[in-house]
């Protein structure tokens, strides 16, 4: 009996909320500093939207080469957003956006020898010297706050644009080093801590995005 009563209450409030607020749907395709993005929007009245999004981008880039060493980096941007928009002014597309990001962004860097190296008369091949790898990631749950223009669920059905500027708090960088061969002694916890200290300024990730939206 109690279960039926609770179910009735949930259904009552769900129907009441649906009737109380106009609910419109929209989708968006964006480019941003988090990568390519797809968002799904739903409105709750004229002042509130909620939207879920997925961001992805991969870049592999040479970080430089000297006579002795060469290095390569790979950036994987991969995140899921759950955000809400608040429109503080009547008949305006200006909004305040806040929420959470599931942050799977990772940076990988690899250092290898470019040629044989002679030390004290002994010659060491690149295979003997080994490979040094560094992996940098961040807090998985990252709060987001930003400002934007454009209301994907506002007005008539059709296309429109959105623009956002904000920041994601990703916390301190988490560095893991791995090495083999003669480079293995370089992969120490002390060295990991040193790199983390050097990256301590990068706790806030800037987010700038521009997108095309479509209201259904």
PAKOL-188473 format. One record per atom (N, C-alpha, C): residue in three letters; x negated, y, z. Coordinates in steps of 0.02 Angstrom, whole numbers, plus 50000, padded with zeros to 5 digits. Layout:
ALAXYZ...
This chain:
UNK499594994050000UNK500005000050000UNK499575006350000UNK499035006250041UNK498585011950045UNK498235013049978UNK498035007449946UNK497695007949882UNK498145011149830UNK498795009149829UNK499265011949782UNK499375019449795UNK499385021349859UNK499485028449877UNK498885032549854UNK498275029949865UNK497675033549843UNK497655034249768UNK497845028849732UNK497855029049659UNK498355034349634UNK498935034649667UNK499435039549649UNK499175046649659UNK498815047849715UNK498545054449729UNK498035056549676UNK497575051849658UNK497075053349608UNK497395054949540UNK497895050949521UNK498235052149458UNK498595058849459UNK498905060549516UNK499275066749522UNK498815072749513UNK498245072549548UNK497775078149543UNK497455078449474UNK497315072549444UNK497025072549377UNK497495075649326UNK498145073849330UNK498635076649284UNK498725084149297UNK498715086049361UNK498805093049379UNK498235097349351UNK497615094849359UNK497035098549334UNK497055099049258UNK497265093649225UNK497305093749152UNK497805098849128UNK498365099549164UNK498875104449146UNK498675111549164UNK498265112249217UNK498095118849242UNK497575122249198UNK497145118549166UNK496605121349126UNK496645119049053UNK496535123949009UNK496475122048938UNK495815118448929UNK495845112848897UNK495245108748889UNK495095107848814UNK494535110648793UNK494325110148724UNK493655106548720UNK493515103548662UNK492905099848652UNK492495102948596UNK491825102348603UNK491375104748551UNK490735100648552UNK490365100948498UNK489715097548493UNK489205102548467UNK488575101348482UNK488045105948461UNK487415102048441UNK487075104948392UNK486405102548373UNK485935108448384UNK485385107348423UNK484945112848441UNK484215110948429UNK483805116148423UNK483085115348427UNK482845119548486UNK482375116848525UNK482165120248585UNK481465118048605UNK481225121048659UNK480575119148686UNK480605112348720UNK481195109348723UNK481265102448748UNK481325097448690UNK481305100048628UNK481365095748570UNK482025096648534UNK482185091948490UNK482845091848458UNK483375089848508UNK483965092648502UNK484475091748553UNK485165090648523UNK485555086148555UNK486265085148540UNK486655086148604UNK487175090248603UNK487585091748662UNK488325090448647UNK488685088148698UNK489405087548696UNK489695092048750UNK490165096548731UNK490455101448777UNK491185099948792UNK491385101748853UNK492095101648870UNK492245107748914UNK492775111248898UNK492965117248936UNK493445115548992UNK493415119649044UNK493895119349099UNK494125126549111UNK494615128549072UNK494835135449074UNK494385139849032UNK494475146449038UNK494105151148997UNK493415152849025UNK493295151249089UNK492675153349121UNK492175147749133UNK492365141449120UNK491915135949136UNK491865130949079UNK491265128849065UNK491125123149021UNK490665118249058UNK490715111949042UNK490215107049062UNK489965103648998UNK489325101748998UNK489055098448938UNK488485093748956UNK488475088248918UNK487955083248924UNK487535083448861UNK486875082848869UNK486435083348812UNK485855078448814UNK485575077148756UNK484985072848751UNK484465076548709UNK483835076848735UNK483285080348703UNK482725075348686UNK482435076148626UNK481885071548608UNK481415074848558UNK480765073548568UNK480255075748521UNK479605072248537UNK479215070448485UNK478565067248495UNK478055070748451UNK477465072148480UNK476915075348444UNK476265071848462UNK475895069848410UNK475225067048420UNK474725071948388UNK474235073948427UNK473785079248405UNK473075077948428UNK472585079048384UNK471885078748404UNK471735084648449UNK471405083348505UNK471225088648553UNK470525091248543UNK470185088648492UNK469515091048477UNK469015085348474UNK468445086848442UNK467915081948434UNK467245085348437UNK466775082448475UNK466085084848478UNK465635079448448UNK464985080648453UNK464515075548429UNK464545069148470UNK464765069848533UNK464755064048577UNK465445060948588UNK465975065048593UNK466625062548611UNK467175065248565UNK467725061548561UNK468325063948528UNK468925062448573UNK469425066748569UNK470005065948613UNK470645067048573UNK471175063848595UNK471825064148563UNK472365064548616UNK472885068448602UNK473435069148648UNK474105067248617UNK474555064748657UNK475235063148634UNK475725065948684UNK476205069848658UNK476725072848700UNK477395069548683UNK477715066548732UNK478385063648724UNK478875067748765UNK479295071648731UNK479825075348764UNK480465071148760UNK480725069548818UNK481305064948821UNK481695066548885UNK482285069448878UNK482665071448937UNK483415071248924UNK483785070548978UNK484515070648976UNK484755076249021UNK485215080348997UNK485455086049036UNK486195085349055UNK486355087649115UNK487045088149138UNK487115095149167UNK487435099549127UNK487435106749144UNK488145109549145UNK488215115149179UNK488845118749181UNK488745126049162UNK489215128949126UNK489195135949106UNK489725139849143UNK489535145949165UNK490015150549197UNK489995157049158UNK490585159449136UNK490655165649099UNK490915171049147UNK490485175449172UNK490705180149225UNK491125185949199UNK491085187449135UNK491435193349108UNK491995191249060UNK492545194849064UNK493105193549019UNK492915195148946UNK493145190948901UNK493045192048828UNK492315192948811UNK491875189148844UNK491165189548830UNK490885182448824UNK490385181648781UNK490065175148773UNK489455174348817UNK489295179548856UNK488725179048902UNK488895174148958UNK488415169948975UNK488545164849026UNK487925163349068UNK488055160549125UNK487545158049170UNK487595150449169UNK487035147149157UNK487025139849151UNK486585136849205UNK486825131549236UNK486435128149288UNK486615120749290UNK486165116749316UNK486295109549322UNK485665105649333UNK485675099449311UNK485115094949323UNK484885091749257UNK484235090349254UNK483935086849198UNK483635080349223UNK483735074949185UNK483375068749198UNK482755068949153UNK482185070449185UNK481585072349149UNK481115066449139UNK481055064149077UNK480595058749060UNK480015061149017UNK479875067649019UNK479315070348980UNK478655067549005UNK478225065548958UNK477575062448973UNK477055065148925UNK476455066348952UNK475885068248911UNK475345062948920UNK475095060248864UNK474545055348866UNK473945058248829UNK473355057448858UNK472735059648826UNK472225054048828UNK471845053448775UNK471345048148769UNK470665051048750UNK470145049048785UNK469465051248771UNK469035045248752UNK468715045448694UNK468285039948672UNK467625042748646UNK467125038548642UNK466475040548616UNK466515040948539UNK466195046048511UNK466205046848438UNK465635043148404UNK465125041148441UNK464555037748412UNK464155034248466UNK463645030548445UNK463195027548494UNK462825033048534UNK462725031648598UNK462375036448640UNK461755033048670UNK461195036548667UNK460575033948694UNK460415037248761UNK460315033248812UNK460155035748879UNK459555031848905UNK458995035448916UNK458395032248943UNK458135026648900UNK458205027448835UNK457965022348789UNK458465016748774UNK458995016548812UNK459525011548800UNK460075014548757UNK460325010748709UNK460855013048664UNK461515009748683UNK462025013948692UNK462685011548711UNK463185012948654UNK463525007848632UNK464025008548579UNK464665011548608UNK465115014148566UNK465755016548590UNK466155011148627UNK466095004848605UNK466444999348639UNK466174998448709UNK465514999048718UNK465214998248784UNK465385004048830UNK465415010048802UNK465585015948842UNK466305015748866UNK466755013048825UNK467455012248846UNK467895018048828UNK468505017848855UNK469015022948841UNK469285025548908UNK469365032148911UNK469665035448969UNK470355038048949UNK470865035748986UNK471555037848971UNK471845041649031UNK472225046849015UNK472565050849066UNK473305051149049UNK473735049849098UNK474455050449089UNK474715055549139UNK475105060349113UNK475375065649155UNK476135065549149UNK476465064649205UNK477195065349205UNK477415069549264UNK478075070049274UNK478345074949321UNK478945071949359UNK479225075949404UNK479815073649440UNK480365071649391UNK480685066049405UNK481205063549360UNK481845067949364UNK482025070349423UNK482605074649431UNK482375081849436UNK482585085949387UNK482335092849382UNK482925097749377UNK483005102249425UNK483525107349420UNK483395112249363UNK483935114849334UNK483885119649279UNK484315125649294UNK484055131649277UNK484445137849282UNK484275142149222UNK484775145349192UNK484635149449134UNK485215154149117UNK485105158349066UNK485605162949040UNK485695161448966UNK486295162848940UNK486405161448870UNK486955165648840UNK487005165148774UNK487535168548736UNK487855163448690UNK488525163748686UNK488895159148644UNK489325154448685UNK489935153448662UNK490405148948695UNK490655143848644UNK490365137848644UNK490555132748594UNK491295130948595UNK491615131348653UNK492315129348659UNK492795135248653UNK492535141248643UNK492965147148639UNK493205148448568UNK493745152248562UNK493995154248497UNK494315148548458UNK494345149348393UNK494655144348349UNK494155138748333UNK494425133448306UNK494005127848284UNK493525130148229UNK492925127348230UNK492435129148179UNK491735129848207UNK491295132848167UNK490585133248185UNK490435139848220UNK489925139648263UNK489665145648295UNK488945144248318UNK488635149248348UNK487945148548370UNK487885149548445UNK487375146448475UNK487225147448545UNK486475148748553UNK486305152748603UNK485605154348618UNK485515154148694UNK484975150948716UNK484845150148787UNK484125151748804UNK484035154648863UNK483365155648892UNK483415153548965UNK482985148948986UNK483015146649055UNK482375143249076UNK482405139749132UNK481815136249157UNK482025129949194UNK481615124849188UNK481725118449222UNK481175117549274UNK481375116249336UNK480875115149388UNK480685107749388UNK480085106349361UNK479865099449355UNK479395097249411UNK479205101849455UNK478775100249511UNK478045099449490UNK477645097149536UNK476925096449524UNK476795090749475UNK476275091549435UNK476075086349387UNK475825080149424UNK475995074349399UNK475775067949427UNK475305064749377UNK474665064249395UNK474145062049349UNK473905055049367UNK473855050749317UNK473585043949325UNK473025042949275UNK472435041049299UNK471855039749256UNK471715032349251UNK471505030249192UNK471335023249181UNK470745022949133UNK470235018849148UNK469645018449106UNK469345011449108UNK468945009949056UNK468575003749056UNK467865005149034UNK467445000049029UNK466755000849010UNK466375005349058UNK465875008849031UNK465465013249073UNK465835019449097UNK466415020949067UNK466815026649089UNK467255025049149UNK467285018749168UNK467745016749221UNK467655020649286UNK467025022249308UNK466945026049370UNK467255033049368UNK467425035549307UNK467725042149300UNK468455042249322UNK468785036549322UNK469495036149338UNK469585035149413UNK469475040549451UNK469515040249524UNK470115044349548UNK470335042849608UNK470885046749638UNK470675053949648UNK470045055049665UNK469795061849674UNK469855065849610UNK469695062749554UNK469745066149490UNK470475067449472UNK470925062749488UNK471645063749477UNK471885069849516UNK471665070449579UNK471875076049621UNK471615082649593UNK471005082549566UNK470725088649537UNK471125091049477UNK471325086349433UNK471725088149375UNK472415090649397UNK472715087449447UNK473365089749472UNK473315096849500UNK472765098449535UNK472675105249562UNK472605110249504UNK472265108349451UNK472175112849394UNK472835114049357UNK473305109349363UNK473955110049330UNK474505112549377UNK474315114849436UNK474815116849487UNK475255122649464UNK475005126649416UNK475395132349390UNK475975130149346UNK475975123849323UNK476455121649273UNK477045117949306UNK477315120849359UNK477885117649393UNK478555119649362UNK478565125449330UNK479175127849297UNK479095127349221UNK479525123549189UNK479485122449117UNK479955127349081UNK479705131749038UNK480135136549003UNK480565133148950UNK481195135148948UNK481665132248899UNK481975137848858UNK481865137548793UNK482175142148745UNK482495137948691UNK483125139248676UNK483475135048627UNK483935139248583UNK484035136848522UNK484505139848475UNK484875134048442UNK485545134748437UNK485915129148411UNK486525131148370UNK486745126448331UNK487355126948292UNK487885122548324UNK488475125348337UNK489005121548372UNK489625121048327UNK490025116048344UNK490665115148309UNK491205113548361UNK491735117548361UNK492305116448405UNK492825112148368UNK493055106848401UNK493545102448371UNK494245105248376
